[in-house]
């Protein structure tokens, strides 16, 4: 398939890497020549320097025979015009646009929207994706990372192991024997900044961060076994009243459990806008780093603090301050995944990576069959893939023990005929099964080859 990606930033670069590794013909457009040079030097893609919405630039990129265009530049207007030109001039079958402005999203999702007027097949809102991720983290406060798979039937949870964990110094194979009815499997361990796929004889130690796949009904029990208890977040403080913070506050207001929310915003105009669009949330104007303001927000009684501004350093420092003041759960929005290493030293419980959530959402919308979902872990150290088994896949008809999995890959849970099953050595992979796989970055391509990845668009 021929795909044009407009925007060579973090999101565009990640998409180009994923799609090109699957054997697709990828061309990346950006007006920044340096970004294009970097991406073409590191990936097997073509690069064009120019404005994505200009017909002559799209023509040079091969728009006349392209199957899909993904408009992921920093400008909503450029992304929309690019899709319009792609439709009207080049008749590209599938068009995906990343849009940020709430007013555009409200108009597009309203009854007034018609595809003929603005021909965008899939709209991705980074702010909405990040807001959903924040609420997902809030729902599992004992986990530092969490993501749904298999249409919500399974979850990946990241857990920090403490000294009082009952299963430390226990080989993983023994955990399977001790909890034989539990549909959960450890697929990744980070120890002293090194992430690896564990062997059955490996043990878990205090200070480790483990990634566990579990059937959704077993998540609560799984977390208890690892010494984690989810507590309800009845009082929440949000730092940042922009699109993300406002969306999270609105969704918390809509809950039946009547969560009490207080929102702190430094910019007066943004604070006033948030106050106008919220009903029960108390909006405070000021700096989230101000100890007096945090006291006014009743930090001592808060169950969770979410730092959701557009500045990574502000979010990290705010969470560190809130944690030092006794907040039981702090969650930071961090755009630069390299800063995730500061999470533990600063005492931050969880972080949200907008790039990973946006890329995962786009891939989820444009893929059909084969690889159905991708979730990036850490600073792209590893990926979790959800793959459908085709009759022609290399794994079809084989037992897990007979498949030559890469060293850095482990199978999570499997959906067979609608049921969630744990992987065993004698588990036979059949056509129609959906398999979740944890893979270190260097082994992702090999995992994709096992499922004979190629993109189908719907």
ZAMARGU-4260 file (C-alpha; in steps of 0.2 Angstrom, whole numbers, plus 5000, padded with zeros to 4 digits):
<rodrens>
0) 5000/5000/5000 | 5006/5018/4996 | 5004/5030/5011 | 5008/5048/5012 | 5011/5055/5030
5) 5011/5074/5031 | 5021/5080/5046 | 5038/5073/5051 | 5037/5076/5069 | 5036/5064/5084
10) 5019/5057/5078 | 5023/5057/5060 | 5040/5049/5063 | 5032/5035/5073 | 5019/5031/5060
15) 5032/5031/5046 | 5042/5018/5056 | 5028/5007/5060 | 5020/5007/5042 | 5037/5006/5033
20) 5042/4991/5043 | 5027/4982/5037 | 5033/4984/5019 | 5022/4998/5014 | 5027/5012/5002
25) 5028/5027/5013 | 5032/5045/5009 | 5034/5058/5022 | 5030/5077/5019 | 5036/5092/5030
30) 5041/5109/5026 | 5056/5107/5038 | 5070/5100/5027 | 5081/5094/5042 | 5066/5083/5049
35) 5064/5075/5032 | 5083/5072/5031 | 5083/5064/5048 | 5068/5053/5044 | 5075/5047/5027
40) 5092/5043/5035 | 5084/5032/5048 | 5070/5024/5039 | 5066/5016/5023 | 5054/5030/5017
45) 5054/5043/5004 | 5054/5062/5009 | 5048/5077/5001 | 5051/5095/5008 | 5036/5107/5006
50) 5019/5112/5012 | 5008/5097/5014 | 4992/5106/5008 | 5000/5112/4991 | 4994/5101/4976
55) 5010/5102/4967 | 5019/5095/4983 | 5006/5081/4985 | 5008/5077/4967 | 5027/5075/4969
60) 5024/5064/4984 | 5014/5052/4972 | 4996/5057/4978 | 4989/5052/4961 | 4991/5033/4966
65) 4991/5034/4985 | 4980/5023/4995 | 4980/5034/5010 | 4985/5050/5017 | 4988/5054/5035
70) 4988/5073/5039 | 4997/5075/5056 | 5005/5092/5055 | 5005/5104/5069 | 4991/5114/5061
75) 4973/5109/5061 | 4969/5120/5046 | 4984/5113/5036 | 4978/5095/5040 | 4960/5099/5035
80) 4965/5108/5019 | 4977/5093/5015 | 4962/5081/5016 | 4951/5092/5005 | 4965/5093/4992
85) 4968/5074/4993 | 4950/5071/4990 | 4945/5084/4977 | 4961/5084/4967 | 4969/5067/4969
90) 4954/5056/4974 | 4964/5047/4988 | 4953/5034/4995 | 4956/5036/5014 | 4960/5052/5023
95) 4965/5053/5041 | 4967/5070/5050 | 4974/5075/5067 | 4964/5089/5074 | 4966/5099/5091
100) 4954/5113/5091 | 4938/5109/5101 | 4928/5120/5090 | 4933/5110/5074 | 4929/5094/5083
105) 4912/5100/5089 | 4908/5105/5072 | 4914/5089/5064 | 4905/5077/5076 | 4889/5087/5075
110) 4874/5083/5064 | 4879/5097/5053 | 4894/5088/5047 | 4894/5080/5030 | 4908/5070/5022
115) 4906/5079/5005 | 4909/5096/5014 | 4925/5090/5023 | 4930/5073/5017 | 4940/5066/5032
120) 4937/5048/5035 | 4945/5047/5052 | 4948/5062/5064 | 4960/5059/5078 | 4960/5071/5093
125) 4976/5070/5103 | 4968/5080/5117 | 4953/5067/5118 | 4965/5052/5117 | 4976/5060/5131
130) 4960/5064/5141 | 4954/5046/5139 | 4972/5039/5144 | 4971/5050/5160 | 4954/5044/5165
135) 4961/5026/5162 | 4976/5029/5173 | 4964/5037/5186 | 4953/5021/5186 | 4968/5010/5190
140) 4978/5021/5202 | 4989/5007/5209 | 4996/5005/5191 | 5009/5017/5183 | 5004/5011/5166
145) 4988/5003/5158 | 4981/5000/5141 | 4966/4990/5135 | 4967/4976/5122 | 4956/4963/5114
150) 4941/4975/5114 | 4943/4978/5132 | 4943/4959/5137 | 4961/4961/5142 | 4972/4974/5150
155) 4991/4977/5151 | 4995/4985/5168 | 5012/4991/5174 | 5016/4989/5192 | 5030/4995/5203
160) 5035/4981/5215 | 5037/4986/5233 | 5046/4977/5248 | 5029/4970/5255 | 5025/4962/5238
165) 5020/4943/5243 | 5027/4936/5227 | 5045/4943/5226 | 5059/4931/5225 | 5047/4919/5217
170) 5051/4911/5199 | 5038/4916/5187 | 5034/4898/5183 | 5030/4895/5201 | 5017/4909/5200
175) 5008/4900/5187 | 5007/4885/5198 | 5002/4895/5213 | 4988/4904/5204 | 4982/4891/5191
180) 4965/4899/5189 | 4972/4917/5186 | 4972/4923/5168 | 4988/4934/5170 | 5005/4933/5163
185) 5021/4944/5166 | 5028/4949/5149 | 5040/4962/5154 | 5052/4968/5168 | 5061/4984/5170
190) 5076/4982/5182 | 5089/4996/5185 | 5083/5005/5169 | 5084/4989/5158 | 5068/4982/5151
195) 5068/4964/5146 | 5056/4949/5142 | 5058/4937/5157 | 5061/4918/5156 | 5051/4906/5166
200) 5064/4905/5179 | 5066/4923/5182 | 5061/4931/5199 | 5054/4948/5203 | 5063/4959/5215
205) 5058/4975/5225 | 5061/4990/5214 | 5056/4981/5198 | 5043/4988/5187 | 5033/4973/5179
210) 5021/4973/5164 | 5007/4960/5166 | 4994/4955/5154 | 4978/4950/5162 | 4960/4946/5157
215) 4950/4961/5163 | 4939/4951/5176 | 4956/4945/5184 | 4964/4962/5184 | 4959/4967/5202
220) 4965/4950/5209 | 4981/4951/5199 | 4985/4968/5207 | 4981/4962/5224 | 4993/4947/5221
225) 5007/4960/5217 | 5003/4970/5233 | 4992/4983/5224 | 4975/4989/5230 | 4965/5001/5219
230) 4957/5015/5229 | 4943/5025/5223 | 4948/5043/5218 | 4933/5053/5225 | 4943/5070/5226
235) 4954/5075/5211 | 4964/5090/5208 | 4968/5094/5190 | 4983/5106/5185 | 4980/5114/5169
240) 4963/5120/5161 | 4967/5118/5143 | 4958/5106/5131 | 4965/5090/5140 | 4962/5096/5158
245) 4944/5103/5153 | 4940/5087/5145 | 4945/5076/5160 | 4935/5088/5172 | 4920/5087/5161
250) 4920/5068/5160 | 4923/5067/5179 | 4908/5078/5181 | 4897/5066/5171 | 4901/5051/5182
255) 4887/5045/5193 | 4899/5044/5208 | 4900/5063/5209 | 4918/5065/5210 | 4924/5081/5217
260) 4935/5090/5206 | 4946/5106/5208 | 4955/5113/5193 | 4970/5125/5194 | 4975/5136/5179
265) 4988/5149/5178 | 4981/5158/5163 | 4966/5169/5168 | 4957/5168/5151 | 4959/5149/5150
270) 4953/5148/5168 | 4938/5158/5164 | 4934/5148/5149 | 4935/5132/5159 | 4924/5139/5173
275) 4911/5144/5160 | 4911/5126/5153 | 4911/5117/5170 | 4896/5115/5182 | 4902/5107/5198
280) 4921/5109/5196 | 4929/5123/5207 | 4941/5132/5196 | 4956/5141/5204 | 4967/5154/5195
285) 4985/5153/5199 | 5001/5143/5199 | 5000/5124/5202 | 5017/5125/5211 | 5011/5137/5223
290) 5010/5129/5240 | 4996/5141/5247 | 4986/5138/5232 | 4987/5119/5234 | 4982/5121/5252
295) 4967/5131/5246 | 4963/5117/5234 | 4963/5105/5249 | 4978/5095/5243 | 4979/5086/5260
300) 4962/5077/5257 | 4964/5074/5238 | 4965/5056/5232 | 4974/5061/5215 | 4983/5075/5207
305) 4984/5076/5188 | 4996/5088/5180 | 4990/5091/5162 | 4997/5107/5156 | 5007/5108/5139
310) 5024/5110/5148 | 5033/5094/5153 | 5044/5102/5167 | 5029/5111/5175 | 5019/5094/5175
315) 5034/5085/5183 | 5038/5098/5196 | 5020/5100/5200 | 5018/5082/5203 | 5034/5081/5213
320) 5027/5095/5224 | 5010/5087/5227 | 5019/5071/5231 | 5030/5079/5244 | 5014/5087/5252
325) 5006/5070/5254 | 4996/5067/5238 | 4993/5048/5237 | 4992/5047/5218 | 5001/5059/5205
330) 5000/5058/5186 | 5010/5068/5174 | 5007/5072/5156 | 5025/5070/5148 | 5027/5074/5129
335) 5046/5069/5130 | 5047/5050/5134 | 5065/5053/5138 | 5059/5061/5154 | 5050/5046/5160
340) 5066/5040/5169 | 5063/5055/5181 | 5046/5047/5186 | 5053/5036/5200 | 5066/5048/5208
345) 5052/5062/5208 | 5040/5050/5216 | 5027/5051/5201 | 5015/5037/5201 | 5011/5037/5182
350) 5014/5047/5167 | 5004/5049/5150 | 5014/5050/5134 | 5003/5059/5121 | 5014/5053/5106
355) 5011/5035/5111 | 4992/5037/5113 | 4990/5047/5097 | 5000/5034/5087 | 4991/5020/5094
360) 4974/5028/5090 | 4979/5031/5072 | 4985/5014/5069 | 4970/5006/5077 | 4959/5016/5065
365) 4968/5012/5049 | 4972/4994/5052 | 4961/4979/5048 | 4966/4962/5052 | 4984/4957/5055
370) 4991/4970/5068 | 4975/4977/5075 | 4983/4988/5089 | 5000/4994/5094 | 5005/5002/5111
375) 5022/5009/5114 | 5031/5007/5131 | 5043/5019/5138 | 5054/5029/5126 | 5049/5017/5112
380) 5059/5003/5122 | 5046/4990/5118 | 5029/4988/5109 | 5014/4978/5113 | 5005/4971/5097
385) 4988/4964/5095 | 4988/4953/5080 | 4975/4943/5071 | 4980/4926/5064 | 4977/4923/5046
390) 4977/4906/5038 | 4993/4911/5029 | 5002/4917/5044 | 5018/4908/5049 | 5011/4905/5066
395) 4995/4897/5060 | 4992/4879/5065 | 5008/4878/5076 | 5010/4876/5095 | 5018/4890/5104
400) 5033/4880/5109 | 5036/4876/5090 | 5036/4894/5085 | 5053/4903/5083 | 5049/4918/5093
405) 5062/4932/5094 | 5072/4932/5111 | 5064/4949/5116 | 5046/4944/5113 | 5033/4935/5124
410) 5015/4931/5121 | 5002/4939/5133 | 4984/4933/5132 | 4975/4925/5117 | 4957/4926/5112
415) 4951/4910/5105 | 4933/4909/5099 | 4928/4923/5110 | 4937/4916/5125 | 4952/4923/5134
420) 4966/4910/5137 | 4983/4910/5144 | 4998/4905/5133 | 5005/4888/5136 | 5018/4878/5127
425) 5005/4866/5120 | 4993/4880/5115 | 4989/4879/5097 | 4988/4895/5087 | 4974/4894/5074
430) 4966/4905/5061 | 4955/4918/5068 | 4964/4919/5085 | 4969/4936/5091 | 4986/4936/5100
435) 4994/4949/5111 | 5013/4950/5110 | 5025/4960/5121 | 5041/4964/5110 | 5057/4973/5113
440) 5060/4987/5100 | 5073/4977/5090 | 5062/4962/5089 | 5046/4970/5083 | 5049/4968/5064
445) 5052/4949/5067 | 5036/4947/5077 | 5026/4956/5063 | 5034/4945/5050 | 5027/4930/5060
450) 5010/4937/5056 | 5014/4941/5038 | 5009/4959/5041 | 5002/4969/5027 | 4990/4984/5028
455) 4971/4982/5023 | 4961/4998/5023 | 4942/4998/5027
</rodrens>
